[in-house]
Amino acid sequence: MVKPEPSQLGKSRIVPPRRSRASRSDWDAVFTAPINRTSVGRLFRCSHVGDSWRLRDALGARHGRVERSDNLENALRREILVSATAQESWVALIEDKQLVQIMFDRPDQNRVIGDIFLGRVDAVLPGIQAAFVDIGTEKAGFLHVSDLNFGDEEDDDDENGNGNGGGRGRGRSRPTKYPPIQEHVKKGQEILVQVTKEPISTKGPRLTAQISLPGRFLVYMPFSSHVGVSRKIEGRDQRAKLRKMAKQVMPPDSGGMIVRTVGEEVTQERLDKEFRRLNARWEVIQDGDRTKKAPALVHREAKLISGVIRDLFSDKFDA
């Protein structure tokens, strides 16, 4: 079997790991072995593309194209495979016996995505409308003007927040123009920020000042006033019911939230309990902000396995 060229894989790519050279049999195993616990483990050992692997296009060459649906009822079967050792942990997501994503974590990686820091502004660069913020990592973090707090309205698209599954933010409906960053951020200023992207190569971590705290059923956003529902919950009546429940559990001026997909059938009592827990966590973070000296870590995000189970596991999965 011929190893596919990167162009055949779309945005996905498979490369040998830095620590060892993949053999011909390793490559064959990636594309020919049935998807099960054994083949996923071998795939983990022989291919490495960073913190998250998107292998849909590559595996389609052998197993047929995977069509991932936003409707959780459409897939016949979903599985979460977990392996945890002292050296490394990995989590694989499988849909209809197709591997669609694999994530891994190692103790020596010192992951910071989702962590919240009290940082100090090292430099403000009006030319690129960004600032570099010292958060205590090897390289200063990058904070763009679009990731400051301007009270923007939130969109209901992204329910992940800035944690393990999060990207830059939460699907904000961003304005087309921002005020100059130098009007809001000054050199030497202390600022509370959250990591949205891990440092890579010569680049430091990507930061946001729009803090989010993901829970099982909701994402709490203390600097927002928006209350929303994940777009993956499609029923109009159910969306309206959840939005009403969310507004009822939140005291005035206590922030905003997005109800997550897994919270589609959540009761108001459980939603209220989780909001109170996340709000209490935010109080602790604020205490750290007031008492610590920058740069300092004030909150650590859940580890990979705990975060994935929190964010994804439901009765739609076999584990």
Buried (B, 14 or more C-beta within 10 A) or exposed (E): EEEBEEEBBEEBBBEBBEEEEBEEEBBEBBBEBEBEEEBBBBBBBBBBBEBEBBBBBBBBBEBEEBEEEEEBEEBEEBBBBBBEEEEBBBBBBBBBEBBBBBBBBEEEEEBBBBBBBBBBBBEBEEEEBBBBBBBBBEBBBBBBBBBBEBEBEBBBBBBBBBBBBBBBBBBBEBEEEBEEBBEBBEEEBBBBBBBBBBBEEEEBBBBBBBBBBBBBBBBBBBBBBBBBBBBBBEEEEBBEBBBEBBEEBBEEEBBBBBBBBBBBEBEBEBBBBBBEBBBEBBEEBEEBBEEBEBBBBBBEBBBBBEBBBBBBBBEEBEE
